[in-house]
């Protein structure tokens, strides 16, 4: 396993231990970066209009389309480091 992949997985665990939950925009950015880093470009149909949370998550991931998975992992790790301190 690459060093970046290890950092990415550690960051995913570290973010769960935050005392305070980040704001919604930050949470969506984290979600989009995580999904892009772990799965690549967004897949599947966009959730229905009334699924507000699902739609927001889908759109956050969709914004990352075309971003290299390693680049997304690096951005995710950097953002988590800033939040964790």
PyMOL Python script that loads the backbone (N, CA, C, O; Angstrom):
from pymol import cmd

cmd.read_pdbstr("""\
ATOM      1  N   UNK A   1       0.847  -1.188   0.000  1.00  0.00           N
ATOM      2  CA  UNK A   1       0.000   0.000   0.000  1.00  0.00           C
ATOM      3  C   UNK A   1       0.888   1.246   0.000  1.00  0.00           C
ATOM      4  O   UNK A   1       1.880   1.317   0.725  1.00  0.00           O
ATOM      5  N   UNK A   2       0.519   2.207  -0.813  1.00  0.00           N
ATOM      6  CA  UNK A   2       1.324   3.424  -0.923  1.00  0.00           C
ATOM      7  C   UNK A   2       1.228   4.263   0.346  1.00  0.00           C
ATOM      8  O   UNK A   2       0.284   4.135   1.125  1.00  0.00           O
ATOM      9  N   UNK A   3       2.223   5.122   0.535  1.00  0.00           N
ATOM     10  CA  UNK A   3       2.246   6.013   1.688  1.00  0.00           C
ATOM     11  C   UNK A   3       1.040   6.960   1.652  1.00  0.00           C
ATOM     12  O   UNK A   3       0.432   7.241   2.684  1.00  0.00           O
ATOM     13  N   UNK A   4       0.705   7.446   0.455  1.00  0.00           N
ATOM     14  CA  UNK A   4      -0.438   8.351   0.313  1.00  0.00           C
ATOM     15  C   UNK A   4      -1.734   7.646   0.720  1.00  0.00           C
ATOM     16  O   UNK A   4      -2.573   8.232   1.404  1.00  0.00           O
ATOM     17  N   UNK A   5      -1.895   6.401   0.302  1.00  0.00           N
ATOM     18  CA  UNK A   5      -3.101   5.628   0.642  1.00  0.00           C
ATOM     19  C   UNK A   5      -3.194   5.453   2.157  1.00  0.00           C
ATOM     20  O   UNK A   5      -4.287   5.531   2.717  1.00  0.00           O
ATOM     21  N   UNK A   6      -2.072   5.218   2.823  1.00  0.00           N
ATOM     22  CA  UNK A   6      -2.054   5.076   4.282  1.00  0.00           C
ATOM     23  C   UNK A   6      -2.454   6.394   4.950  1.00  0.00           C
ATOM     24  O   UNK A   6      -3.239   6.402   5.898  1.00  0.00           O
ATOM     25  N   UNK A   7      -1.906   7.518   4.446  1.00  0.00           N
ATOM     26  CA  UNK A   7      -2.259   8.834   4.990  1.00  0.00           C
ATOM     27  C   UNK A   7      -3.743   9.119   4.797  1.00  0.00           C
ATOM     28  O   UNK A   7      -4.406   9.666   5.679  1.00  0.00           O
ATOM     29  N   UNK A   8      -4.254   8.737   3.627  1.00  0.00           N
ATOM     30  CA  UNK A   8      -5.664   8.944   3.289  1.00  0.00           C
ATOM     31  C   UNK A   8      -6.559   8.170   4.262  1.00  0.00           C
ATOM     32  O   UNK A   8      -7.535   8.715   4.777  1.00  0.00           O
ATOM     33  N   UNK A   9      -6.231   6.922   4.509  1.00  0.00           N
ATOM     34  CA  UNK A   9      -7.020   6.100   5.425  1.00  0.00           C
ATOM     35  C   UNK A   9      -6.921   6.608   6.863  1.00  0.00           C
ATOM     36  O   UNK A   9      -7.904   6.580   7.603  1.00  0.00           O
ATOM     37  N   UNK A  10      -5.735   7.071   7.255  1.00  0.00           N
ATOM     38  CA  UNK A  10      -5.568   7.638   8.598  1.00  0.00           C
ATOM     39  C   UNK A  10      -6.391   8.914   8.736  1.00  0.00           C
ATOM     40  O   UNK A  10      -7.024   9.136   9.768  1.00  0.00           O
ATOM     41  N   UNK A  11      -6.384   9.756   7.699  1.00  0.00           N
ATOM     42  CA  UNK A  11      -7.162  10.997   7.731  1.00  0.00           C
ATOM     43  C   UNK A  11      -8.648  10.697   7.860  1.00  0.00           C
ATOM     44  O   UNK A  11      -9.364  11.403   8.569  1.00  0.00           O
ATOM     45  N   UNK A  12      -9.118   9.651   7.176  1.00  0.00           N
ATOM     46  CA  UNK A  12     -10.532   9.269   7.263  1.00  0.00           C
ATOM     47  C   UNK A  12     -10.903   8.872   8.693  1.00  0.00           C
ATOM     48  O   UNK A  12     -12.022   9.127   9.139  1.00  0.00           O
ATOM     49  N   UNK A  13      -9.962   8.245   9.413  1.00  0.00           N
ATOM     50  CA  UNK A  13     -10.204   7.886  10.813  1.00  0.00           C
ATOM     51  C   UNK A  13     -10.091   9.120  11.708  1.00  0.00           C
ATOM     52  O   UNK A  13     -10.891   9.309  12.624  1.00  0.00           O
ATOM     53  N   UNK A  14      -9.082   9.961  11.431  1.00  0.00           N
ATOM     54  CA  UNK A  14      -8.853  11.156  12.257  1.00  0.00           C
ATOM     55  C   UNK A  14     -10.041  12.102  12.244  1.00  0.00           C
ATOM     56  O   UNK A  14     -10.367  12.711  13.263  1.00  0.00           O
ATOM     57  N   UNK A  15     -10.693  12.229  11.088  1.00  0.00           N
ATOM     58  CA  UNK A  15     -11.798  13.186  10.971  1.00  0.00           C
ATOM     59  C   UNK A  15     -12.965  12.775  11.874  1.00  0.00           C
ATOM     60  O   UNK A  15     -13.754  13.620  12.300  1.00  0.00           O
ATOM     61  N   UNK A  16     -13.068  11.498  12.159  1.00  0.00           N
ATOM     62  CA  UNK A  16     -14.149  11.009  13.024  1.00  0.00           C
ATOM     63  C   UNK A  16     -13.937  11.398  14.488  1.00  0.00           C
ATOM     64  O   UNK A  16     -14.878  11.363  15.281  1.00  0.00           O
ATOM     65  N   UNK A  17     -12.715  11.765  14.847  1.00  0.00           N
ATOM     66  CA  UNK A  17     -12.416  12.066  16.241  1.00  0.00           C
ATOM     67  C   UNK A  17     -12.459  13.559  16.565  1.00  0.00           C
ATOM     68  O   UNK A  17     -12.075  13.965  17.662  1.00  0.00           O
ATOM     69  N   UNK A  18     -12.920  14.374  15.624  1.00  0.00           N
ATOM     70  CA  UNK A  18     -13.008  15.810  15.893  1.00  0.00           C
ATOM     71  C   UNK A  18     -14.009  16.085  17.011  1.00  0.00           C
ATOM     72  O   UNK A  18     -15.063  15.454  17.085  1.00  0.00           O
ATOM     73  N   UNK A  19     -13.668  17.030  17.876  1.00  0.00           N
ATOM     74  CA  UNK A  19     -14.569  17.399  18.963  1.00  0.00           C
ATOM     75  C   UNK A  19     -15.800  18.129  18.413  1.00  0.00           C
ATOM     76  O   UNK A  19     -16.921  17.901  18.866  1.00  0.00           O
ATOM     77  N   UNK A  20     -15.577  18.998  17.442  1.00  0.00           N
ATOM     78  CA  UNK A  20     -16.672  19.767  16.852  1.00  0.00           C
ATOM     79  C   UNK A  20     -16.825  19.401  15.381  1.00  0.00           C
ATOM     80  O   UNK A  20     -15.841  19.259  14.655  1.00  0.00           O
ATOM     81  N   UNK A  21     -18.070  19.252  14.957  1.00  0.00           N
ATOM     82  CA  UNK A  21     -18.360  18.913  13.563  1.00  0.00           C
ATOM     83  C   UNK A  21     -18.110  20.149  12.695  1.00  0.00           C
ATOM     84  O   UNK A  21     -18.564  21.242  13.032  1.00  0.00           O
ATOM     85  N   UNK A  22     -17.389  19.982  11.578  1.00  0.00           N
ATOM     86  CA  UNK A  22     -17.169  21.114  10.675  1.00  0.00           C
ATOM     87  C   UNK A  22     -18.488  21.594  10.058  1.00  0.00           C
ATOM     88  O   UNK A  22     -19.488  20.877  10.099  1.00  0.00           O
ATOM     89  N   UNK A  23     -18.493  22.797   9.493  1.00  0.00           N
ATOM     90  CA  UNK A  23     -19.694  23.326   8.851  1.00  0.00           C
ATOM     91  C   UNK A  23     -20.062  22.474   7.632  1.00  0.00           C
ATOM     92  O   UNK A  23     -19.254  21.681   7.148  1.00  0.00           O
ATOM     93  N   UNK A  24     -21.285  22.651   7.149  1.00  0.00           N
ATOM     94  CA  UNK A  24     -21.793  21.816   6.049  1.00  0.00           C
ATOM     95  C   UNK A  24     -20.947  21.915   4.789  1.00  0.00           C
ATOM     96  O   UNK A  24     -20.713  20.900   4.133  1.00  0.00           O
ATOM     97  N   UNK A  25     -20.481  23.113   4.432  1.00  0.00           N
ATOM     98  CA  UNK A  25     -19.662  23.261   3.231  1.00  0.00           C
ATOM     99  C   UNK A  25     -18.379  22.447   3.336  1.00  0.00           C
ATOM    100  O   UNK A  25     -17.964  21.803   2.373  1.00  0.00           O
ATOM    101  N   UNK A  26     -17.758  22.478   4.501  1.00  0.00           N
ATOM    102  CA  UNK A  26     -16.534  21.710   4.726  1.00  0.00           C
ATOM    103  C   UNK A  26     -16.832  20.216   4.689  1.00  0.00           C
ATOM    104  O   UNK A  26     -16.066  19.438   4.119  1.00  0.00           O
ATOM    105  N   UNK A  27     -17.940  19.820   5.296  1.00  0.00           N
ATOM    106  CA  UNK A  27     -18.317  18.401   5.284  1.00  0.00           C
ATOM    107  C   UNK A  27     -18.543  17.915   3.847  1.00  0.00           C
ATOM    108  O   UNK A  27     -18.131  16.810   3.492  1.00  0.00           O
ATOM    109  N   UNK A  28     -19.191  18.734   3.032  1.00  0.00           N
ATOM    110  CA  UNK A  28     -19.438  18.347   1.640  1.00  0.00           C
ATOM    111  C   UNK A  28     -18.134  18.286   0.855  1.00  0.00           C
ATOM    112  O   UNK A  28     -17.953  17.412   0.008  1.00  0.00           O
ATOM    113  N   UNK A  29     -17.224  19.222   1.140  1.00  0.00           N
ATOM    114  CA  UNK A  29     -15.920  19.192   0.465  1.00  0.00           C
ATOM    115  C   UNK A  29     -15.171  17.912   0.843  1.00  0.00           C
ATOM    116  O   UNK A  29     -14.591  17.250  -0.017  1.00  0.00           O
ATOM    117  N   UNK A  30     -15.185  17.571   2.126  1.00  0.00           N
ATOM    118  CA  UNK A  30     -14.551  16.338   2.583  1.00  0.00           C
ATOM    119  C   UNK A  30     -15.169  15.128   1.888  1.00  0.00           C
ATOM    120  O   UNK A  30     -14.457  14.231   1.436  1.00  0.00           O
ATOM    121  N   UNK A  31     -16.486  15.109   1.808  1.00  0.00           N
ATOM    122  CA  UNK A  31     -17.185  13.994   1.172  1.00  0.00           C
ATOM    123  C   UNK A  31     -16.773  13.858  -0.292  1.00  0.00           C
ATOM    124  O   UNK A  31     -16.436  12.768  -0.754  1.00  0.00           O
ATOM    125  N   UNK A  32     -16.804  14.977  -1.013  1.00  0.00           N
ATOM    126  CA  UNK A  32     -16.443  14.954  -2.428  1.00  0.00           C
ATOM    127  C   UNK A  32     -15.016  14.489  -2.652  1.00  0.00           C
ATOM    128  O   UNK A  32     -14.757  13.671  -3.535  1.00  0.00           O
ATOM    129  N   UNK A  33     -14.091  15.007  -1.856  1.00  0.00           N
ATOM    130  CA  UNK A  33     -12.691  14.602  -1.984  1.00  0.00           C
ATOM    131  C   UNK A  33     -12.501  13.129  -1.625  1.00  0.00           C
ATOM    132  O   UNK A  33     -11.748  12.412  -2.284  1.00  0.00           O
ATOM    133  N   UNK A  34     -13.189  12.688  -0.574  1.00  0.00           N
ATOM    134  CA  UNK A  34     -13.057  11.290  -0.163  1.00  0.00           C
ATOM    135  C   UNK A  34     -13.564  10.359  -1.262  1.00  0.00           C
ATOM    136  O   UNK A  34     -12.888   9.399  -1.632  1.00  0.00           O
ATOM    137  N   UNK A  35     -14.746  10.644  -1.777  1.00  0.00           N
ATOM    138  CA  UNK A  35     -15.326   9.786  -2.814  1.00  0.00           C
ATOM    139  C   UNK A  35     -14.472   9.797  -4.083  1.00  0.00           C
ATOM    140  O   UNK A  35     -14.266   8.756  -4.706  1.00  0.00           O
ATOM    141  N   UNK A  36     -13.977  10.979  -4.462  1.00  0.00           N
ATOM    142  CA  UNK A  36     -13.139  11.077  -5.660  1.00  0.00           C
ATOM    143  C   UNK A  36     -11.837  10.309  -5.453  1.00  0.00           C
ATOM    144  O   UNK A  36     -11.366   9.617  -6.355  1.00  0.00           O
ATOM    145  N   UNK A  37     -11.263  10.435  -4.262  1.00  0.00           N
ATOM    146  CA  UNK A  37     -10.014   9.745  -3.959  1.00  0.00           C
ATOM    147  C   UNK A  37     -10.175   8.243  -3.876  1.00  0.00           C
ATOM    148  O   UNK A  37      -9.268   7.502  -4.256  1.00  0.00           O
ATOM    149  N   UNK A  38     -11.316   7.779  -3.382  1.00  0.00           N
ATOM    150  CA  UNK A  38     -11.501   6.342  -3.200  1.00  0.00           C
ATOM    151  C   UNK A  38     -12.188   5.649  -4.373  1.00  0.00           C
ATOM    152  O   UNK A  38     -11.948   4.466  -4.613  1.00  0.00           O
ATOM    153  N   UNK A  39     -13.044   6.374  -5.114  1.00  0.00           N
ATOM    154  CA  UNK A  39     -13.817   5.722  -6.176  1.00  0.00           C
ATOM    155  C   UNK A  39     -13.669   6.350  -7.559  1.00  0.00           C
ATOM    156  O   UNK A  39     -14.102   5.760  -8.549  1.00  0.00           O
ATOM    157  N   UNK A  40     -13.063   7.539  -7.644  1.00  0.00           N
ATOM    158  CA  UNK A  40     -12.951   8.212  -8.940  1.00  0.00           C
ATOM    159  C   UNK A  40     -14.190   9.046  -9.231  1.00  0.00           C
ATOM    160  O   UNK A  40     -14.923   9.423  -8.316  1.00  0.00           O
ATOM    161  N   UNK A  41     -14.419   9.330 -10.500  1.00  0.00           N
ATOM    162  CA  UNK A  41     -15.537  10.197 -10.893  1.00  0.00           C
ATOM    163  C   UNK A  41     -16.883   9.631 -10.440  1.00  0.00           C
ATOM    164  O   UNK A  41     -17.068   8.421 -10.311  1.00  0.00           O
ATOM    165  N   UNK A  42     -17.808  10.552 -10.207  1.00  0.00           N
ATOM    166  CA  UNK A  42     -19.153  10.210  -9.730  1.00  0.00           C
ATOM    167  C   UNK A  42     -19.818   9.190 -10.657  1.00  0.00           C
ATOM    168  O   UNK A  42     -19.657   9.229 -11.877  1.00  0.00           O
ATOM    169  N   UNK A  43     -20.561   8.284 -10.042  1.00  0.00           N
ATOM    170  CA  UNK A  43     -21.255   7.222 -10.783  1.00  0.00           C
ATOM    171  C   UNK A  43     -22.721   7.199 -10.369  1.00  0.00           C
ATOM    172  O   UNK A  43     -23.083   7.668  -9.290  1.00  0.00           O
ATOM    173  N   UNK A  44     -23.546   6.653 -11.232  1.00  0.00           N
ATOM    174  CA  UNK A  44     -24.949   6.461 -10.896  1.00  0.00           C
ATOM    175  C   UNK A  44     -25.786   7.701 -11.104  1.00  0.00           C
ATOM    176  O   UNK A  44     -25.263   8.791 -11.334  1.00  0.00           O
ATOM    177  N   UNK A  45     -27.090   7.523 -11.022  1.00  0.00           N
ATOM    178  CA  UNK A  45     -28.004   8.645 -11.231  1.00  0.00           C
ATOM    179  C   UNK A  45     -28.010   9.598 -10.046  1.00  0.00           C
ATOM    180  O   UNK A  45     -27.761   9.197  -8.909  1.00  0.00           O
ATOM    181  N   UNK A  46     -28.295  10.848 -10.321  1.00  0.00           N
ATOM    182  CA  UNK A  46     -28.412  11.856  -9.268  1.00  0.00           C
ATOM    183  C   UNK A  46     -29.663  11.554  -8.448  1.00  0.00           C
ATOM    184  O   UNK A  46     -30.703  11.213  -9.012  1.00  0.00           O
ATOM    185  N   UNK A  47     -29.572  11.676  -7.120  1.00  0.00           N
ATOM    186  CA  UNK A  47     -30.747  11.413  -6.277  1.00  0.00           C
ATOM    187  C   UNK A  47     -31.918  12.336  -6.639  1.00  0.00           C
ATOM    188  O   UNK A  47     -31.734  13.386  -7.254  1.00  0.00           O
ATOM    189  N   UNK A  48     -33.098  11.927  -6.250  1.00  0.00           N
ATOM    190  CA  UNK A  48     -34.310  12.692  -6.531  1.00  0.00           C
ATOM    191  C   UNK A  48     -34.298  14.076  -5.908  1.00  0.00           C
ATOM    192  O   UNK A  48     -33.540  14.351  -4.978  1.00  0.00           O
ATOM    193  N   UNK A  49     -35.143  14.931  -6.431  1.00  0.00           N
ATOM    194  CA  UNK A  49     -35.221  16.332  -6.017  1.00  0.00           C
ATOM    195  C   UNK A  49     -35.431  16.498  -4.517  1.00  0.00           C
ATOM    196  O   UNK A  49     -34.861  17.406  -3.913  1.00  0.00           O
ATOM    197  N   UNK A  50     -36.236  15.640  -3.912  1.00  0.00           N
ATOM    198  CA  UNK A  50     -36.551  15.794  -2.494  1.00  0.00           C
ATOM    199  C   UNK A  50     -35.537  15.138  -1.561  1.00  0.00           C
ATOM    200  O   UNK A  50     -35.669  15.227  -0.340  1.00  0.00           O
ATOM    201  N   UNK A  51     -34.537  14.486  -2.123  1.00  0.00           N
ATOM    202  CA  UNK A  51     -33.450  13.915  -1.320  1.00  0.00           C
ATOM    203  C   UNK A  51     -32.353  14.977  -1.241  1.00  0.00           C
ATOM    204  O   UNK A  51     -31.343  14.908  -1.943  1.00  0.00           O
ATOM    205  N   UNK A  52     -32.581  15.962  -0.366  1.00  0.00           N
ATOM    206  CA  UNK A  52     -31.685  17.119  -0.293  1.00  0.00           C
ATOM    207  C   UNK A  52     -30.255  16.748   0.091  1.00  0.00           C
ATOM    208  O   UNK A  52     -29.298  17.245  -0.502  1.00  0.00           O
ATOM    209  N   UNK A  53     -30.118  15.875   1.083  1.00  0.00           N
ATOM    210  CA  UNK A  53     -28.784  15.472   1.536  1.00  0.00           C
ATOM    211  C   UNK A  53     -28.079  14.665   0.444  1.00  0.00           C
ATOM    212  O   UNK A  53     -26.914  14.914   0.132  1.00  0.00           O
ATOM    213  N   UNK A  54     -28.784  13.711  -0.124  1.00  0.00           N
ATOM    214  CA  UNK A  54     -28.210  12.895  -1.188  1.00  0.00           C
ATOM    215  C   UNK A  54     -27.797  13.728  -2.385  1.00  0.00           C
ATOM    216  O   UNK A  54     -26.743  13.500  -2.979  1.00  0.00           O
ATOM    217  N   UNK A  55     -28.639  14.703  -2.740  1.00  0.00           N
ATOM    218  CA  UNK A  55     -28.330  15.581  -3.866  1.00  0.00           C
ATOM    219  C   UNK A  55     -27.104  16.436  -3.567  1.00  0.00           C
ATOM    220  O   UNK A  55     -26.243  16.609  -4.430  1.00  0.00           O
ATOM    221  N   UNK A  56     -27.019  16.968  -2.360  1.00  0.00           N
ATOM    222  CA  UNK A  56     -25.868  17.796  -1.978  1.00  0.00           C
ATOM    223  C   UNK A  56     -24.579  16.980  -2.026  1.00  0.00           C
ATOM    224  O   UNK A  56     -23.555  17.464  -2.507  1.00  0.00           O
ATOM    225  N   UNK A  57     -24.626  15.752  -1.532  1.00  0.00           N
ATOM    226  CA  UNK A  57     -23.447  14.887  -1.563  1.00  0.00           C
ATOM    227  C   UNK A  57     -23.055  14.558  -3.001  1.00  0.00           C
ATOM    228  O   UNK A  57     -21.880  14.607  -3.365  1.00  0.00           O
ATOM    229  N   UNK A  58     -24.063  14.219  -3.816  1.00  0.00           N
ATOM    230  CA  UNK A  58     -23.805  13.880  -5.215  1.00  0.00           C
ATOM    231  C   UNK A  58     -23.141  15.063  -5.919  1.00  0.00           C
ATOM    232  O   UNK A  58     -22.167  14.888  -6.651  1.00  0.00           O
ATOM    233  N   UNK A  59     -23.670  16.268  -5.696  1.00  0.00           N
ATOM    234  CA  UNK A  59     -23.122  17.460  -6.353  1.00  0.00           C
ATOM    235  C   UNK A  59     -21.722  17.781  -5.858  1.00  0.00           C
ATOM    236  O   UNK A  59     -20.885  18.239  -6.636  1.00  0.00           O
ATOM    237  N   UNK A  60     -21.450  17.549  -4.576  1.00  0.00           N
ATOM    238  CA  UNK A  60     -20.104  17.775  -4.038  1.00  0.00           C
ATOM    239  C   UNK A  60     -19.105  16.837  -4.698  1.00  0.00           C
ATOM    240  O   UNK A  60     -17.982  17.236  -5.007  1.00  0.00           O
ATOM    241  N   UNK A  61     -19.509  15.602  -4.913  1.00  0.00           N
ATOM    242  CA  UNK A  61     -18.651  14.613  -5.567  1.00  0.00           C
ATOM    243  C   UNK A  61     -18.523  14.963  -7.048  1.00  0.00           C
ATOM    244  O   UNK A  61     -17.439  14.857  -7.622  1.00  0.00           O
ATOM    245  N   UNK A  62     -19.616  15.374  -7.658  1.00  0.00           N
ATOM    246  CA  UNK A  62     -19.637  15.710  -9.085  1.00  0.00           C
ATOM    247  C   UNK A  62     -18.675  16.861  -9.399  1.00  0.00           C
ATOM    248  O   UNK A  62     -18.071  16.897 -10.471  1.00  0.00           O
ATOM    249  N   UNK A  63     -18.537  17.801  -8.454  1.00  0.00           N
ATOM    250  CA  UNK A  63     -17.616  18.939  -8.636  1.00  0.00           C
ATOM    251  C   UNK A  63     -16.164  18.483  -8.760  1.00  0.00           C
ATOM    252  O   UNK A  63     -15.331  19.195  -9.321  1.00  0.00           O
ATOM    253  N   UNK A  64     -15.866  17.306  -8.238  1.00  0.00           N
ATOM    254  CA  UNK A  64     -14.501  16.782  -8.268  1.00  0.00           C
ATOM    255  C   UNK A  64     -14.199  16.022  -9.562  1.00  0.00           C
ATOM    256  O   UNK A  64     -13.066  15.586  -9.768  1.00  0.00           O
ATOM    257  N   UNK A  65     -15.192  15.859 -10.430  1.00  0.00           N
ATOM    258  CA  UNK A  65     -15.028  15.069 -11.656  1.00  0.00           C
ATOM    259  C   UNK A  65     -13.793  15.527 -12.432  1.00  0.00           C
ATOM    260  O   UNK A  65     -13.559  16.722 -12.614  1.00  0.00           O
ATOM    261  N   UNK A  66     -13.018  14.554 -12.879  1.00  0.00           N
ATOM    262  CA  UNK A  66     -11.811  14.848 -13.632  1.00  0.00           C
ATOM    263  C   UNK A  66     -10.574  15.013 -12.772  1.00  0.00           C
ATOM    264  O   UNK A  66      -9.455  15.027 -13.285  1.00  0.00           O
ATOM    265  N   UNK A  67     -10.766  15.140 -11.453  1.00  0.00           N
ATOM    266  CA  UNK A  67      -9.627  15.263 -10.543  1.00  0.00           C
ATOM    267  C   UNK A  67      -8.989  13.889 -10.378  1.00  0.00           C
ATOM    268  O   UNK A  67      -9.678  12.905 -10.106  1.00  0.00           O
ATOM    269  N   UNK A  68      -7.687  13.829 -10.541  1.00  0.00           N
ATOM    270  CA  UNK A  68      -6.945  12.583 -10.345  1.00  0.00           C
ATOM    271  C   UNK A  68      -7.166  12.086  -8.922  1.00  0.00           C
ATOM    272  O   UNK A  68      -7.179  12.883  -7.984  1.00  0.00           O
ATOM    273  N   UNK A  69      -7.340  10.787  -8.751  1.00  0.00           N
ATOM    274  CA  UNK A  69      -7.631  10.251  -7.418  1.00  0.00           C
ATOM    275  C   UNK A  69      -6.503  10.543  -6.424  1.00  0.00           C
ATOM    276  O   UNK A  69      -6.767  10.799  -5.249  1.00  0.00           O
ATOM    277  N   UNK A  70      -5.252  10.506  -6.885  1.00  0.00           N
ATOM    278  CA  UNK A  70      -4.141  10.824  -5.968  1.00  0.00           C
ATOM    279  C   UNK A  70      -4.186  12.285  -5.534  1.00  0.00           C
ATOM    280  O   UNK A  70      -3.915  12.607  -4.377  1.00  0.00           O
ATOM    281  N   UNK A  71      -4.529  13.161  -6.467  1.00  0.00           N
ATOM    282  CA  UNK A  71      -4.641  14.587  -6.129  1.00  0.00           C
ATOM    283  C   UNK A  71      -5.782  14.798  -5.130  1.00  0.00           C
ATOM    284  O   UNK A  71      -5.644  15.578  -4.188  1.00  0.00           O
ATOM    285  N   UNK A  72      -6.893  14.113  -5.330  1.00  0.00           N
ATOM    286  CA  UNK A  72      -8.026  14.217  -4.400  1.00  0.00           C
ATOM    287  C   UNK A  72      -7.632  13.702  -3.018  1.00  0.00           C
ATOM    288  O   UNK A  72      -8.011  14.289  -2.004  1.00  0.00           O
ATOM    289  N   UNK A  73      -6.870  12.604  -2.977  1.00  0.00           N
ATOM    290  CA  UNK A  73      -6.414  12.063  -1.689  1.00  0.00           C
ATOM    291  C   UNK A  73      -5.530  13.076  -0.967  1.00  0.00           C
ATOM    292  O   UNK A  73      -5.682  13.295   0.234  1.00  0.00           O
ATOM    293  N   UNK A  74      -4.601  13.695  -1.710  1.00  0.00           N
ATOM    294  CA  UNK A  74      -3.707  14.689  -1.106  1.00  0.00           C
ATOM    295  C   UNK A  74      -4.498  15.865  -0.543  1.00  0.00           C
ATOM    296  O   UNK A  74      -4.231  16.318   0.570  1.00  0.00           O
ATOM    297  N   UNK A  75      -5.472  16.361  -1.309  1.00  0.00           N
ATOM    298  CA  UNK A  75      -6.291  17.483  -0.845  1.00  0.00           C
ATOM    299  C   UNK A  75      -7.097  17.090   0.392  1.00  0.00           C
ATOM    300  O   UNK A  75      -7.246  17.887   1.319  1.00  0.00           O
ATOM    301  N   UNK A  76      -7.610  15.876   0.405  1.00  0.00           N
ATOM    302  CA  UNK A  76      -8.376  15.376   1.549  1.00  0.00           C
ATOM    303  C   UNK A  76      -7.496  15.331   2.791  1.00  0.00           C
ATOM    304  O   UNK A  76      -7.883  15.819   3.853  1.00  0.00           O
ATOM    305  N   UNK A  77      -6.315  14.746   2.654  1.00  0.00           N
ATOM    306  CA  UNK A  77      -5.378  14.632   3.778  1.00  0.00           C
ATOM    307  C   UNK A  77      -5.013  16.026   4.299  1.00  0.00           C
ATOM    308  O   UNK A  77      -4.988  16.249   5.509  1.00  0.00           O
ATOM    309  N   UNK A  78      -4.730  16.963   3.388  1.00  0.00           N
ATOM    310  CA  UNK A  78      -4.367  18.324   3.802  1.00  0.00           C
ATOM    311  C   UNK A  78      -5.511  19.007   4.541  1.00  0.00           C
ATOM    312  O   UNK A  78      -5.282  19.667   5.555  1.00  0.00           O
ATOM    313  N   UNK A  79      -6.745  18.858   4.046  1.00  0.00           N
ATOM    314  CA  UNK A  79      -7.901  19.475   4.690  1.00  0.00           C
ATOM    315  C   UNK A  79      -8.140  18.884   6.068  1.00  0.00           C
ATOM    316  O   UNK A  79      -8.438  19.620   7.009  1.00  0.00           O
ATOM    317  N   UNK A  80      -8.015  17.575   6.206  1.00  0.00           N
ATOM    318  CA  UNK A  80      -8.192  16.931   7.501  1.00  0.00           C
ATOM    319  C   UNK A  80      -7.120  17.415   8.484  1.00  0.00           C
ATOM    320  O   UNK A  80      -7.417  17.676   9.649  1.00  0.00           O
ATOM    321  N   UNK A  81      -5.885  17.532   8.015  1.00  0.00           N
ATOM    322  CA  UNK A  81      -4.795  18.018   8.882  1.00  0.00           C
ATOM    323  C   UNK A  81      -5.117  19.415   9.420  1.00  0.00           C
ATOM    324  O   UNK A  81      -4.873  19.703  10.592  1.00  0.00           O
ATOM    325  N   UNK A  82      -5.668  20.283   8.560  1.00  0.00           N
ATOM    326  CA  UNK A  82      -6.043  21.637   9.008  1.00  0.00           C
ATOM    327  C   UNK A  82      -7.142  21.590  10.053  1.00  0.00           C
ATOM    328  O   UNK A  82      -7.114  22.351  11.020  1.00  0.00           O
ATOM    329  N   UNK A  83      -8.110  20.700   9.866  1.00  0.00           N
ATOM    330  CA  UNK A  83      -9.233  20.609  10.785  1.00  0.00           C
ATOM    331  C   UNK A  83      -8.856  19.985  12.124  1.00  0.00           C
ATOM    332  O   UNK A  83      -9.325  20.410  13.180  1.00  0.00           O
ATOM    333  N   UNK A  84      -8.003  18.971  12.058  1.00  0.00           N
ATOM    334  CA  UNK A  84      -7.594  18.271  13.273  1.00  0.00           C
ATOM    335  C   UNK A  84      -6.604  19.106  14.072  1.00  0.00           C
ATOM    336  O   UNK A  84      -6.588  19.086  15.303  1.00  0.00           O
ATOM    337  N   UNK A  85      -5.772  19.846  13.326  1.00  0.00           N
ATOM    338  CA  UNK A  85      -4.814  20.730  13.974  1.00  0.00           C
ATOM    339  C   UNK A  85      -3.595  20.015  14.320  1.00  0.00           C
ATOM    340  O   UNK A  85      -2.670  20.606  14.878  1.00  0.00           O
TER     341      UNK A  85
END
""", "prot")
cmd.dss("prot")
cmd.show_as("cartoon", "prot")
cmd.util.cbc("prot")
cmd.orient("prot")
